Amino acid sequence: MNNTRYLTKTLFVKALECPTKLYYHGKKNEYAVIEANDFEKALQEGGFQVGELAKCYYPEGREIKTREHNEAVRQTNELLKQENAVIYEAAVRYDRFFIRVDILKKEGNEIHLIEVKTKSIDPDDKKKSFENKAKGEGHSNSKLKSYIDDAAFQTWVMEQAFPEFKVIPYLMLADKSKVATVNGLNQMFRVKKINGRIVVQRTFDKLTPDMLGNKILTEFPVREYVHKMINEGIAINPDGVKPLGELANEYADYYINDRQYPITIQNRCKKCEFKLDDENLKKGLKSGYEECMAKSFSNFAPDKPTVMDIWDFRDANKLLDSGIYEMKDALKYLEDKNNSDRIERQLLQVRKTCFERDGKEDVKPKLFDEMNKWRFPLHFVDFEGSRAAIPFNAGTSPYEQIAFQFSCHTLYESGEIKHIEWIKRESGEFPNFEFIMALKDVLDKDNGTIFRFHIYENTVLREIHSQLEKIKPKAVDYKSLMDWIDTITKNGSRNMVDLHEMVRKYYYHPDMGGSNSIKDILPAVLSASRFLKDKYSKPLNFGTNLMGKVWWKNDAVSGKAIDPYKLLRENFDDNRDVINDGGGAMTAFGKLQFTDIPEEERKEIISDLLRYCELDTLAMLMLYEHWRSLRDSN
């Protein structure tokens, strides 16, 4: 037994998701681990900032900085001898369990255990109240449920280690009912990487209450939910309900003795981080996911499509539990289901992937009927935005929408294509009202059809509408802007056409797999379309930042078109990380808000943002052009 191994709060929550992961954790020299994507990294960075802000609300605290377990526990125990104490990163050890408490506040024989999270709550919204969300019903609430699991484990460890104290747990969350009263609050906490570790540095040696303004994080008591888990147990699939202490000891036994927990394959396994990607394959690492699948299904082969790959397949667990994992074996099951648009799409994917295998796209005639309703000029728009846990500007709340950039490709009936873009270059200024005025100036010159991809653009505009109504900015004609937003959003007379919805209903290419993302659609249509190959294998002769570059290139191995998002680095040869998804754009905007970054770096970030956003609307234009070539050839 390795006595230096402990079950931590992170490992406990990971085990609740999938206890088999405990076996693969920490074996980076043996098993592949797919790193967090840019969106997840952006959320992680926001979490570090929130944690630092939370400390500011308890300025009398002492931080346990050492990472060495014994010394951290010793320092914590010394501080707990005091009648009253506030400790950041308190280290508590009991038997085989070890926790670091974000903020521990001791008052006499009471310990207030405060777990700080980036999750937001709006106490004024009864439907989304803490009480309702804490039940964990639905995907959007499952994250909060995992936070309560975290707090429950910590409370249990604390109660075992210090039975003489009464432990009162809280979750400290971003409170959407609160409004920041100072500008630049977010910028007071800089996320940096030092010696491989992410740290947060304050821009001022001492942040006073006046500098912080209105408190935007709120402590929500969770003792009721925590003790229900400790006393009544936690529901674990497929084992039923187990008391928290029994479950924690069971997980600790497997983890500390390096034994693999019995495997249960579920639909969640498709998101397993212990999968192989190209980089890890080159390193000769093994796949924990493939090991689990091979032990569970005797006929498993990594290249076989699975039921987990079927788009929006909510019954995947039923088939997995019955011993069926191959996508082809889901055909009969789906054929016996009541027909719906969703089932029809799933059947199409299964047949194209497993039986027809002709590589041909499927286009419903109704797509062309829809296209015939569209009016020139056609405007393809994409927005980039941010929802920071800690607001950038006074008058805004945690996670309030910030729209800092848009791109618009316009296709005229003559075939002419124009590109217009807008980005907020200045730091520390609320951009939304400038954004909406610039967008209206572009789109309000005609009555052409406007296209978005998915619901994001509609959501952003509706939130700006609410901000205009709430703030009533004197410098702009906010009423006319609100009226205009009403016309181009859902149920408006010029409601934007959602190309994602067009894809979902009327178009499928086998290379899309189970995805309807523009990032997966674009390479598929480029490979399928002779028109796009002929046009974009030559240097682009329109646009702003992408002009002069070739955006159709052949992959010598697969014989298919290379994903243009992967060409961003090759085409510009900047020798730096490129922005190629929304998470990367969020992170980049956050960096732009820090006034002390070098001017050269600021220019590079803005350049990368402009290229990425322009490629998003170029992708939408390409999709339309492909569909038009199919329609015109019929």
N, C-alpha and C positions, 0 to 999 in steps of 0.2 A: 504493500500500500504506500502510495506517495502522500505523506502527511502534510505536504505543503499545498495540496490541492484543497480548495474549498468550494462549496456551492454558493455562488453569489446571487444577488438579486437579478442580475442580467441573465445568468444561466437558468435560474428558476423560471423566469418568464419565457425564455427560449424553450425550456422543456415543456411548459404548458402548451406551447404551440406544436412542438414535436420533440418528445423526449429522446428520440434516436439521435438528434443533433448533438447531444452531449458527448457522444462518442467521437464525433468528427471535430468538435471544437478544439482549437489550439494546436491542430496538427497541420500547420501550413506547409511544412516540408514534405508532407505525404499526400494530403488531400487538397484539391482545388477549392478556392473560395472566391466567388465572384464579388468584386468590390461594389460598394454602393454606387448607384448612378448619380448624376449631377443633381437631380431633384432631391434625392435622399440626403446628399451632402449639404445642400442648401438648408434643408430642415435641421440637420445636425448642427450646422453653424448657428442657426437661429436658437437652438437649444442651449448652446454654450453662452450666448448673449443673455438669454432669459435667466439662466442660472446666476450669472454675474449681477444682473439687475436685482434678483431676489435677495442677494447678500446685502445690497445697498439698503433694503428695507429693514435689515437687522444689523445696523452699523456697529453694534458692540461686539460682534462675533469674532471668534478666533478660528483660523483655518488650520486644519491638520494637513500640511503640505507633503509630508513624506509618503512615499509609495511603499515603503517597507512595512509589512503587516504588523510585526511585533512592536515596532516603535510607534506606529500609528495608533495601535490599541492602547499602549502605555500612555501616550499623550492624551488620548480621549478620556481614559479612566481618571487621570489626574484632574482634568477639568470637571469631570462629573462629581468630584468630591466637594466642589463648591456648592453653596446653597442655590445660587442661580448662575446659569451660564448659557451662552449661545455659541454653538460650535458648527463651523462649516466642514463638511466632509468628515464627520465623526466616524471613527472606525470601531465597529462592534463585532466581536467574535464569540460564537457559542458552538462548542463541539466542532462539527465539520462545516459550519456555516460562517460566512463573513460578509458584512455589508458596510457600505459607506453611505451615510445619511446626508442628503443634500444640506439640510439645515436642521439642527437639533437644538431645541430650546428647553432648558431645564429650569423649572420653578418649584423649588422645594422637592416634594416627592413625585411631581408630575413631569413627564417628558413629552414635549410636543414634537412629534416626528413630522417634518415637513418635506414632502417629496415634490420637487419642482419639475414641471413638465411644460412643453410648448403648446399643448392642446388648449383650444379656446372654448369658452363657455359664455353664453349670453343669458344671465339670470332673468332678464326681462322677457325672454321668449319661453312661454310656458311649454310649448311643444318640444322645445329643445333644452328644457331645464336640466340641471345636473341630476336630479332624481330620475328622470326618464332615461337620460343617456347612460347613467350608471348601471342600468339593468343590462346593458350590453346587447340590446336587440338591434340587429341590422349591422351592415358592414361599417357604416360611418361611426357607430358607437362602440365597435369592438376595440378600438384603440384605447378609449377611456376605460373600458373593462380591463384591459391589460395593465393600465396604470394602477387600478385598484388592486389587481393581483400583486403587483410590485409592492404597493404599500402594505398589503396584507402579509407578505413574506417578511418584510422588514419589521413590521410590528411583532410578528411571531418570534423572530430571532431576538428582538430587543426584550420581549417579555421573558424569554428563556434565560437570557444573559443577566437581566436585572429584574427579578421577580418582585423586588421591593418597590419598584416604581410603577405608577399608573401611566401607561403609554397611550397618548391621544394622537392618532394619525390625521394628517391633512394632505390634500393635493393642492399645490399652489399653481394656478392656471392663469392664462391670459384672459382677462375679463373684457368681453366685447361691449359691455355696457359702460365701460370707462373711456374717457377721452383724454389723450395726452394734452397737457397744457403748456409744454415747452417744445420749441423746435430743436431738432438734432438729437433727440433722445437716443435713437438707434446708433448714431455715430459716436456716442460716448463709450461704446464697447466694441473694440476692434478685435476681430478674429484673426489670429496669426498662427503659423506653424513654426514651432521652435524645437529643434532636435527631434523632428518626427512627431511631436505631440502638438495637438491643437490647444492653444491657450487664448484667453481673452484678456486684453489689456485695456485699462481705463484711460481715457484721454486726459483725465484730471487726477491728481494725487488724491483729492478728497471730493467726493460728490455729495453736496449738501441736499437736504430736502427741497430747497428752493430750485436748485439746478435740475432735480429729477421731476419736479412738478407733481401733478396728480398721480396717485398710485394706480397702476394699470394691471397689477397682478393681485389676485385674491386667493386667500386660503379657504378651501372648501373642506369642511369636516367629513371624514369618511369612516369614522369609527363603526357606525352601524353596519356598513357594507363589509368592512374588514372583519369584524367579529362574527358576522354571519358565515364568512368563508372559513374562519378559524374553527368555529364551533360546529357548523353544519356541514362543512366540506365544500369541495370544488368539483364540478361536473367534468369528468375526463372521458373523452371518447377513446376506446369503446368500453372502458372499465366502469362507468357509472360515477357515483359520487365518492370521493375520498377525503378524509380530514386533511387539512393543510399540513399538519405536522407529520402525519404518516406519508403523505406525498413527498414532502421535502426530504425526509429520511430515505425514501425509496430512490429518489433522483440522486441523492448524495452517494448512496451505495454504488449505483451504476457508474457515476462520473468518477468518483475517487478511485474505484477499483478498475477503471478503464474497461468496463464491459458495455456491450451494445444492448440498448433497451430493445425489447421486442418491437418489430417493425409493423407499422400500420400505414399502408399507402392510401393517401387521400388526395383530393383534387388540389389541395394547397401545395402538394409536393412539386407542382410545376414551377413554383416560385422558389424552390430550394436554392440556397446560396452555394451549396456544395456540388455545383455542376461544373463541367468542363467548358471553357471557352477556348478560342484559338491560342491565346497567350499561355494559358495553363497547360494546354495540350503539348505545347513545345517544351515546357518544363518537365514533362514526364510525370505529372501529378495524376492521382487517381480521382475518380468521381464518387463521392459518397452517395449521390442520388442514384447512379447506375448500380452501385453495390446493393442498395436497398431494393431497387426494382428487380435485380437478378435473383435475390434471395426470396422475393415474394412471388415471382412469376417465372416458371421454369423455361418458358419460351421467349423470355425477354431478349430483345436486341435493340441497342441504342438508336439504330437508324429507323426503327419502325414508328410510325405516327401513333400516338396514344389517344385515349378518350379525353385526356386532360388537354389535348391540343384543339379540341373542337370548340368553336366559338360559342361563348355564353352557354355552355352545356351544364345545366344545374343538376343533372342527375348522374354526373360522373362518379360520385362516390358509391351509388347503387351498383354500378357495373364493376367498379374496383373491388367492392366488398364481395361480389359474387365470383371474383377470379378473372374478370375480363379487363384487359388493359389496352388491347390493340384497337385502334380506331375502326378498322374494317369490321370488327365484331359488334360495333354499335349500330350498324345499318338496320338490322332487323328490329332492334329496340326502337329506333327513331321512326321507322316505317309504321310501327304499331301505335305510335302516339297520335293524339288529335292534331290535325294539321294546323299550322299557324305560320306567319312570316318567319318566326324564329326557327321553327322546326324545318321549314323548307330550306332556309339558309344552311342549317346544320347538315341536312341531307345532301345538299349540293356540295359542300366541302368534303364530306365523306366519300361521295361518289367520285368527285374529281381527283381526290388525293389517293384513294385506294383501289379504284376499279377502272375508271376510264383512262387515267394517267396519260392523257394526250397533250397536256400542257396548255390546252386551249382555254381562253377566258369565256365566261358565261355572261351574256349581256341580254337583259330583258328588254323587249320592244318598248315597254313603258318609259324607259330611260329617254328614248328619242322623243316620245310624246312630251315629256317634261322639258327637254331641251328646246323644243319648238315654241315653248311659252316664254323663253327668256328674251329680254330686250337688250339690244346694243345701245351704248357700249357696255361691255361686261366688266365689272369691277371685282377683283379677287383681293380680299383683305385678310390680313393677319395681324394680331396684336401681341405684344409682349408686355407682361405685367408682373407685379410682385405682391405678395401678401406677407409683410414682415410682422413677426410676433411683437416686436418693439417698433412703434411707429417712427417714421422719419420726421413727421411734421405735426405741429400743434393743431388741435382740432380734429385729429383722426384717431381711430381706435385700433386696438390690436387686430391684425389680419385684415384690415380694411384694404380694399382694392386700390392698387396704384397702377395706372396705365402709363407706361413711359415710352412706348414706341409703337409705330405701325408701319406696315408696308402695303402698297396697293399697286398691283399690275392691272392696267386697263387695256382691254382688247376692243378695238373699234371694228365696225362692220367692214371697213375697207381693208382690214388685216393689220393696220398699224397698231403697235403695242407701245404703251408708255408706262413708265414706272415712277411713282412718287412715294417718298418716305418722310417720316418725321421721327425724331428722337429727342428726348430731354437730355441735353448735354450738361446743363448746370447742376450742381449738387445742392442739396438742402432745400429745394423748392418743390412744393406740391404740384405735380405735372398734369393732373387729370383735366382741368378746365382748358388748359392750353391744348392738350391732346384732342379733346372733343371739338374744339373750334377748328383745329387744323384738319381733322377728319371730315367735318362738315364742309369745309372749304373745298375739299377734294371731291366729295361724293354728291354735293348738292347742285352741281352744275347741269345735271341731266337727270333723266328718269330711268337710267339703265339698271339692269339687274345687278345686285350686290351678292357676292358669294362669301361664305365663311366655311370653315371646316370644323364641325362639331359645335358645341354649345358655348364655348368659352367667350367668343366675341359678343354674343348676345348677353351673357352674364355680366361681362365688363360694362357694357353700355347701360344695362338696367341699374347697376350699382352707381355708375356716374350720375344717372338720372336721380337716384335717391340722394346722392351727395349734393347735387344742385338744389334739390328741393329743401334739404336740411340747412345748408349753409347760405343759400341765396346770395352768391357773390355779387357785390355791387359793380365790379369792373366788367361784367359780362351780361349779355342779355340772356339770363338763365332760363327764362320762360320759353323763348323761341328754341333754345337748345334742347330743352325737355320735350317740346312738341316734336322736334325733328327726330330725336331718339325714339319717340313713340312710333314714328312712321316706319323706321327701318328695323325694328325689333319685332319679336313674336307678336302676331296678330295685327301688326301694322300694315298699312296699305302697300308699303314697299319692303316688306319683311325679307331679310336676307335669306337666300337659298343655302341650305346646309348640304354641302357636297358629301359630307360623311353619311348623311341620311340617304343620299342618292346611291352611294356605294352600297350601303347596307341593304337597300331594297332591290337594287337593279343590276349590280355589277359584282363579279367575282373572278379572280384569277388564282389558280392553284398556288402560285408563289407567295400569295398573301397569307397562306396558312389560316390560322384562326384570328387574324388581326384585321381591323379596319382602320388602322393608323395610317396617316399619309406617309409616314416613314417607311412602312412596309408596302404600301400601294405603289409608290413612285418607282422603285426598282422593277416591280412587276410590269407596270405599263410601259416602261422604257424598253424592257426586253421584248414585249409583245408588239410594240408599235413600229412599223416601218416608217411612218410619218415622223415620229419623234427621233428615230435614229438618223434619218436623213437631215433633219433640221438641226439637231443639237450636237451632232458629231462635228459640226463646224463651229468656229468661234462665235459666241453670242453677239448679235449685232444690235441689241437693245438692252435697256436696264441702266443701273447706276453703279453698283459695286461688283457685279458679276460679269459685266460686259467684257468681251474679248477672250473669255475662257471657254473651253470645251466642256460640255456637261453630259455628253453621251460618250462613254469610253467602255471598251470591251474588257471583261475579265477573262484573261487567257486560260484560266483553269476551268471555270464554269461555262464559258462561252456566252454568258449573259451580261447585261449592262451593270456597271459598277454603280452602287448607290451614290447619288450626287452628294449626299451629306458626308460621305467618306472622301469625296473629292475636294472638300473645302481646304483641307490641309495641303493636298498635292497641288491644287491649282494655284495656291498663293505662296507656298513654300516659305511660311513665316517662322517655322521651327518653334512653334509654341502650341499649347493646347488650344483647340478650336472650340467654339460654341456650336453644338449641334443638337441641343434639345432645350426645352423650356426651363429645366432646372439650371442648366448652365447660364441661361439668360438672366434668371433670377439672381444667381450668385454674382454675375457681372454687374448688374445694376446696383447691388449692395456695395460692391467695391467702388463704383463711381460716386457713391454718396460720401466717401471719405476724402476730405479735401487734401490730405497730405500724401496721396499717392503721386509718384512722379508724372509729369505731364506726358511723357512718352508712353507710359503704361496706360494713362487715361485715353490717349488717342488710339492705342491698340485695341482696348476694350470696346470703344465705340465702333471702330472699324469692324471688329468681329461680330458685334451685335447687328450692324447694318447688313453684313453679308448673310448672316443666318436668317434674319427676318425676310430679306428679299428672296432667299431660296425657298422659304415656306410658300410665298405667294407664286413664285415661279413654278413650284410643284403643282399647285392648284391649276395654274394656267395649262401646264403640260397635260394634266389629267383631262381637262376640258378639250384640249386639242386632239387628244387621242380619241375621245368619245365622238367628237365631231367628224374625224376621219372615218370612223366606223359607220356613223349615220350617213355620211355623204357617199359611202361606197355601196350602200344597200340599194 
